[in-house]
Amino acid sequence: MRFIKCVKLLVAVVVSLFILWLANKPRNTHDDSGWDLKNDDVAIPIKFGKNQREYIDSRGIHVVVGRYVGDSLPGPSHPNLTEEVLNQNNFNPIPSQGEWGEPVAILPHEHSKSQSLYRIHRFNLLASDRIPLNRTLPDIRKPQCKALSYNINELPTTSVIIVFHNEAWSTLLRTVHSVINRSPPKLLWEIILVDDASNRTFLKKPLEDHVSVLPTTIIVLRSEKRIGLVRARLMGAREATGDVLTFLDAHCETTDGWLQPLLYRIKTNPNVAVCPIIDIISDDTFALLRSFELHHGGMSWNLHFRWFGASETLMAERRGNMSIPFRTPVMAGGLFAIGRDYFQEIGTYDDQMDIWGGENIEMSLRIWQCGGRVETSPCSHVAHVFRKSSPYTFPGGVNQILYSNLARAALVWMDEWKEFFFKMNPEANRLRDAQSIRSRLSLRSRLKCNDFNWYLKNVWPENFFPGPDRFFGKIIHRATGKCLERPLGGGGVSQPIGRLKLVPCVQQWFDAHLWVATWNSTRKDGRTLPGYLMSDESLCVDHLDGEARAMACSGFSKQLWHHNLRTNAIVHGNSGLCLSISRPPETPGEVSVHSCDGSSEQQWTLQPEKWS
């Protein structure tokens, strides 16, 4: 028995030493970003690292920046954690932990404690508290970016505004220290910390004492009651005196050279909001994962923010110089810089939006439609802790707050497309009449802004929204009377997420049964010109080895189809094959691609739906 105990003890010691070695091993020089960095002119997608796959789904890159929400519902937010535990600051850094963005390993006997503390912030607090406030991170910029130089004396200064509510000491202060350590002192005018009614004791005087001795001006503003992200940021903006406002979330880490590209772009074009590349800090291990550079921000039919892969058009725009900023139709909203004067001129935030949610959609539409630009600077990298869920809740429920905010954005900026949004969103439609938007409509008139149709055509030509020159509706198999349905989940960026299926049609609007086709004219032979067959979440019908699959829209010709009005066939442009019901031995109910033969299996009815 004693021998068995000794063996178990020895095994435990060996396992522990191995885990510690993993946590402290030298930084791996192999790039696991999913992009080939050897070719600096064009980043070529190779594969996604296994750790990055956690952040990808059928909609694309599903991490969302700025998950800052409002008051908790009545009752304790952490029912199994005492106030004593919540108010403890257990920051105890170990110099080697997390260096160069490597993961922090939790030993087996610590898992229970780690899981208990995880519930406070929805990230691994035990791991975060072991990482120094000034940990080193790799410089993951492209060589073209590293080669750029900036005249510091000619760049504008910035006020960095960070809103927090009951943030962990280690993540909040690591944000602050990274900004100080990696920003030229001449450019960093001040840091403004806006406390949205935190009740953690260590975020009171201990925080003020800590920042008071740091080598830059740090202002701590406190709200006595919860006001939410939008109003807290406005509170910080009113106090700011730097030339540029740079908004960061409270759990970020800036990397080398992050600030200069943002300020330089604003110097060359004052009417721009510019975002960094947002890299991923794992909520579990706090490892740094290089993000996906070839993407842009957009929105779903429900006006939820999404990352979408770069289209052929966007890649062509960047092919000459991968270091220049590129357009993004919608910004994530958590991290961006904007000129202080321009922020005021363009209408700041809509201060009638409550707590958090939709403000990034509204600001993006407003800037673009009113003559400005929203861009991503590929030479600026800021890492952000991405959580899979939020530690807080919305007052009155998420639907009441979020859909009120989105209803405001749609009513002011989307013109006839607002009716499409409200048909897709009954919850928002229920709240539309309660919105007072007169002041925002007056702002739009005063700024002489373009309409939403202009935005779709000029800013986001890759969009998958319906339009006056597009088909929108159901695609029905004539012989079976069933609807073409897109897959509802699985897969990832640029990966097929599943076969298209035929299912019984439903009377009400169901987004998986609704399609947009960009073919919009007819030739003499009765065929439309080729176009894309798209659905929500930027999914396109693609021909893959005889299968009809939904894949991320790419803008490439292999996703082009045309509609033959004489034979009622939907024909693949490159191969000339027809969309068909599956034939034995294929799975019944699925859709395939076969040689066109004029059979009833290949005949489709396009049933339009009124969207506006």
N, C-alpha and C positions, 0 to 999 in steps of 0.2 A: 504494500500500500504506500509506504514511504517512497519507494522507487517511482511509482506512478505519479505521485505528487511532484517529485523532483523533475520528472520528464515534462509534465504540464507546465511547471514554472519555467523550465528552460525554453520550451516552445514559445511561451508568452513573451519572454525576454527577447528572443530572436525576432519574433513578429514585430515587436515594438521598435527594435533597432532598425529593422528594414523599413518601417513606415517613416521613421525619423530620417533615414538616409534618402528616401524618396522626396521628403519635404525639403531637404537641404542640398540635394545634388546640384551640380553646376548646370547653368542654364543651357538647355538644348538649342543648338544652332539651327536645327531643322525647322523650317517654317511650316506650321500646321494651319495656316490661315485659310486654306482652300483656294489660294490664288498663286499663280506662278509669278514670283517677284523677279525672276531673272530678266524678263523682257520689260523694260521700263516704259516702252511706248504704249503697249496694250497689256492690261492685266487679263490673262487668259484663265477662265474657270477650269480648274483641274478636278478637284473634289473638295468636299467639305470635311474638315477634321471631325473626328468622332465626338469631341466635346462640343463642337459648334452645332451638331445635328440636334442637340437638345433645344436649340433656339430657332428651329425651322419647322414649319408645317406646310400644309397645302396652300396656305395663303401667302407663303413667302416667309420672310424673317419676322417672327411674331412677337419679338420683344418690343415693348412700348416704353418710351422715355417719359418721365414726368408723372409717375403714378403717385400723385400727392392728392389725398382726399380729405374730407372734412370730419366734423364731429362724429364720434361714435354714437351708436344707438344707445338708449337707456340701458344701464347695467354695466358691469365690468367688461372691459375689452379683453382681459386676460384672466378668465375665471379661476385658473389654477395657479396663478402667480400672485404673490402678496405684494403690497406696496413697498415693502422693504426690499424685495428682490428687484422690482421695477426701478427703484431709485439707486440701486447699486451701480457704481462705475467700476467694473472689473478690468479696466484696461491695464494689461500687464505685458508689454511688448517683449518679444525675444528677437534680438538683432538679426538673426538669420532667416526668420520666418517671412515668407512672401516676397523675398528679394527677387528682383528681375521678373516679377509677375508670376512666380512659381506658386503652385498650390500649397495651402497649409493642410497638414495631415492631422486628423483627430485620432488619438489612440483609442483602442477598443473600449477601455474602461471609462472613457469620457463621453461616449456616445449618448448616454442617457441625459447627462447634463447639457450637452450640445443641443439635443432635440427639445429639451425643455426651454432653453433660452431662445431657440429658433422662433418660437411663437411670438416673441415680443416684436421683432422687426421683420419677420419672414425672411431673414437671412441668418447665416451661421455666425452669431455674435461671438461665440467662443473663438472661432478662427480669426475674425476681424480684430478682436482685442489682443491677439498675439502679434499682429503686424505693426511695426513702428509707424509713427505718423509721417515719417519722411522716407518711406521705402523707395528703393530704386525701381524703375520700370524700364523695359527695353525701348529703344527708339525705333518704332515700327514704321516710320515714314519711308516712302519710296526714295530711291537715290536722287531723283529729280528734285524732290522737295528738300532733301538735306543740302543740296547744292545751292539753293536759293539764299540770298542775303538781303537784309532789310536795313535801311537807314533809320535807326531808332529815333533819331532826332526829328524825323519828318512824319512819324506815325502819331495818330491821336492817342490820348490816354483813355483808360477805361475804369469804370466802377463795376466791380464784380458783385452781383446780387445773389445771395443764397438764402432761400426760404427754408425753414425747418420747423418741424413739430415733433417733439419727443424723439429726436434723432439719436442714434447711438453716439457716444462720445468719440469712439475711434473713427467711425466713418465721417462724421461731421468735421472733425479736426484734421483728418487726413485730406479731405477736400481743401480745407483752408491752407494747410501746409504745402500741398502740391501746387496750389495757385501761387503762393509766395516763392517757393523754390524754383519754379519753372517759368516765371514771368520776369522780363526785364524790369527792374525797379522803377525805371523812368516811365514805363508805360502803365504800371499798376498804380493807379491813382488812389484807390481805396477798395476795401472789401466791406460790403454791407451785409450783415447777418440779420435776417428778419425772423424773429421768434413768433410763430403763430400760436401763442398761448400754451407753450409747453408747461407741463407740471412736474417734470423730472428735476430733482433738486440739484443735480450736477450740471444742469444747463442754466443755472442761475449765476450766482457769484463765482463759483469755480470756473465757469466758462469765461466770464468777464476778466477774471484774474489771469487766465491763461493767454487770452488774445491781447491783453494790454501790454505784454512784453514782447510781442512779435514785431519784426522789423518792417511793418507797414501800417498804414492807418486802417484800423478796423472799427467799424461802428456797429453797435448792437442795438437794434430796434425791437421793441416788444409790443405785441398787441395783447390787450387784456382779455379779449374774447376771440374765439375762433372766427377767422374771416376768410380762410381758404387761400389757395394759391394765387388766384387772379388778383384779389385785393391786397394780399401780402406783397406781391411783386410790385404793384402800383405804389404801395407804401415805401418800398425801397427805392423805386425810381424817383419819387418826389424828393427823397433825401440826397440822391446821387448828384455829384458835381463833375464827374469825369466826362470826357467828350463822347464816349461810347458806353452803352449799357450792355454788360455781358451777364446773362442769366445762366446759372448752373443749379442743378439739383444738389441736395445735401449729401449725396453718397457718390461722389465722383473722384477721379484722380486724373489730373492733367498730365500730359507727357511732354517731352522735350519739343520746343518750338511750336507749341499749341496756339499761342496768342498772336504772334506777329502776322500770320496769314489772315486771320480774321480782321485785324485792324487795318492791314494793308488794303484788303478788298473794300472796306468801308471808306477808306481814304480815296480810292480810285472811283468809287460809286457810292455817294452818300445815301442813295435811295435803295438800300439793300438790307435784308436781314440774312446773315450768313451763319451757317451751322457747321460744327466740326464733324468729322467722321466719329461716330460714337462706337467705341470698342466695348467689349463685354467684360465685366468683372463677375465671375461666377458667384451666385448667392450661396453656394455651398463651400467651396474651397478658397474663394477670393483670388483664384488664378485669373490672369489677364488672357483673354482670347481675342485675337485680332478679328476685327469686324469685316463685313462684306462691303467693299468700297463701291463696286459697280451696282448700285441700287439707287432708287429715288423714293421719296415719300409720296404717298397718294392716299386715297380714301375709298372705302367700299361704298356700295349703294346705301348702306345704313349710316354713312358718314363716320365710320370708325377708321382711325388712322391705320395705315398699312405700309410696310416696306415692299416695294416691288423691284424685281430684277431689272437691270438696265436693258432698254430696248436697243434694237439695231441703230435707230436714229440717235439715241443718246450716246452710244458707243462711238458712232461716227463723229459726233460733235467733239469728242474728247481725244480722238485718235492722234491728233497732232501733238498734243501736250497734256499728259495725264496729271499735271500739277495745277492746272487752272480750275477755278471754281466752276461748278456746273449747276444748272437749274434743278430745282426740286419743286414739284407742284404744291406739295404740302410738307411743312416741317413737323418733326416730332414734337417740338415745343419745349422740351425740358432744358435744352442747351442751345443757346444762340446768342449772337451779338447784333446790336442795332444802334445806329447813331442816336444820341439822346435827343437832339433836336428833331430828327426824323420820326422818332418814336412818338413825340408829341404831335407833330404835323399829321401823321397818318392815323391818329386817333387812339393811341396807347392800346389798352385792352378794352373790351366791352365790359364795363364795370357792373353791368347787370347780370353777367354770367356768374353763377354761384360756384364756390368751392373749386372744382376742377373738372375738366372734361369738355372738349369741343373748342376751347379757346385757341388751340393751335390751328384748327380748321378755319375758324373765323378770321384769325389774323393772316393766315396764308392767302385766303381768297381776297381779303381786303388789300393787302400789299400788292398782289399781282394785278388785280382789277383796277387799282387806283394808280398805276404807273410805276410801281416799284418792282423789285425782284426778290425771290427767296432762293438761296443757293446753298450748296454744300462745298466747303473747302477741303479738298482731299489732303492737303498738307497740314491740316490741324486735326490732331487726334486727342480725344478726351474719353477716358474709360468711365463706365457707369455700372453700378450694381443693378442688375436686372432681377427683379423678384417675380416669382410665378403667381403670387397673390399679394394683395395689399393687407397691411396690418390694421387698417382703419376701415370705417364704413362711411357712407354718405348720410347726412342728416335727412330723414324723411325717405330714405331709400335711393338707390342708384338711379332708378328710372326717372324719378321726379326731377333730380338735379341734372343728370346727363342729358335727358331728352328735352328738358327746357332749354339748356344751353345750345343743343344742336338745332332745336326749332328756331332759336334766334338767328343762328348763322344762316339757316336755309331761307328764312323769311326776308332777310336783308340782302343776301348776296347771290341767291341761286335763281332768281327770276322764275320762268315757267318750270324749271327743273325742281323747284321746291315741291310742286305737286307730286312729282315722282317720288321724292323723298318721303313725303307724308303718306303716300300709298304703301310704301315699303315699311313704314314705321307707325303703326296705329297709336303707340304710346306717345310719340311726339305729336301726332296729329291731335290727340286729345288735349295737349297743352298749348297748341299754337295760338289760340285766341286769348290766352292769358299773358302773352308777351307784349310789353310796351317797347316798341322799336322806333318810335318817331325820331328820336335824337340820332339814331344810327342811320336811318334813311336820309336824314338831313345831312349827315356827314358824307354819305355816298354822293349826294347831289352836289355838295360844295366841292368835293374833290374831283368831280366830273369823271367818275369811274366807268370803266368798260363793263359790259354785261357778262353773264356767266357763259353764254355761247362763245364769246371772244376768248374767255379763259380756256374753255375746252379745246378750241381750235388752235390757239397760239401758245398756250403754256403747257397743256397736257394733251397733245395730239394722240398719244398712245392710250387715251382713256377708253373705258369700256361702258360708258354711260349711253343711254339712248339719245337720239337726236333726230331733227327733222329730215335728215338725209340718210337715215339708217332704218333698217327693219328692227322692230322690237316686238317680241311676243313669244308664242309657243311654237315649237316645231313638232308636228304631229305625223306619225307614221300612218299613211293613208289606209293600209290594209288592216291594221290592228286598232287604229284609233287611239293609240297610246302616245304619251309625250316623251320627248327626248329629255333625259334628266342627267345633269352633271353629277359627278361623284361629290360626296359630302365631306370627305376627309381623307387623311393619309398622305404619304408622299412628302415632297419637299420642293425647294427651289429648283426649277428646271428639271424636275423629275416627274414622270407621269404619275398622277395620283389615282388613276383607276379608269376602268372601261366605262364608256357611256352606256346608259341603260334605257330601255323602254319600260315605262310604268304607267298605270292608269292616271289620266289627267285629273287635276283638282280644279274646282271652279274658282276658288280664291287665288290671290296672288301668292305664288310660292317661288322664291328666288331661284331654286334649283331647276325650275321648269321654264325660266325666262331667258331669252337669248337676244343678243344684239348682233346684227350682221352689217358689215360695212360695205357690202355690194349695194350700189345705188343707181345703176343705170343698165340699160338693156341694149345689146347689139342686135343686128339684123337676124342673126341665127337664133334669137330667143334666149340667149344666155346673158346673164349679168356679167359685168366685169368682176374679176377676182376680188375678194375681200376676206376679212377675218370673221369667224363665227365665235363670239365671245360671250362670257357670262360674268357674273359678279366675281370679285376677288382677282380680276385680271387672269381668268382662265380661258384658254383658247382650245378649240377642237384641233387635234393634231393626228396625223396619220403615222402610226408607228408599227411597222412590220405587219400590216394587215389588220391592225387593231385601231379602233377609233378611241382615242384617249383625250382626257383633258390635261393640258399642261400649262405652265406659266406662259403667258403671251410674250413672245420674243420679238415680234416684228419681222421675223424672217419669212422668206417666201414659202417655206415648207408648211406654213400654217394657212396658206391662202386656199380658199374654196370659191366656187361660183355656183349659182343656182340656174338650172336649165328649166325655163318656164314651160317648154314644150313637153318634156318628159317628166317633169316634177322631180328631177334628180338633183342631189347636191354632190358636186363633183370636185375632187381634190385637184388643185391647180397643177402641181408638179407631175403627178403620176397619171392623171386622167381617170383614176378609179372613183367609184361611186360609194357614197355612204349607204350602208345596207343593214338590214336586220341580220343577225348572226345566223349562219347556216351550219348544219351538222358537219363535224362533231363539235362545233363551238357551243359555248354555254347559251342556252335559250334566254332571250330577254336582253342580251347584250348587243351592242352595235359594232359592226366591222366595216372594212373597206374591201370591196370586190370589183372585178371588172364590170363595167357598165353593160347591162343586158336589157334594159327597159322593163324588167320584171316589176311586179307589184311590191316586191321586197325592197325596192330602191326608190319608191315614190313617197314624197313628203309634202305635207301641206304646211305652209307658213301662215299661222293665225296671228295677225297683229293685235296688240293690246294698246289701248290709249294710255299714254304715260304722263301727259301734261294736262 
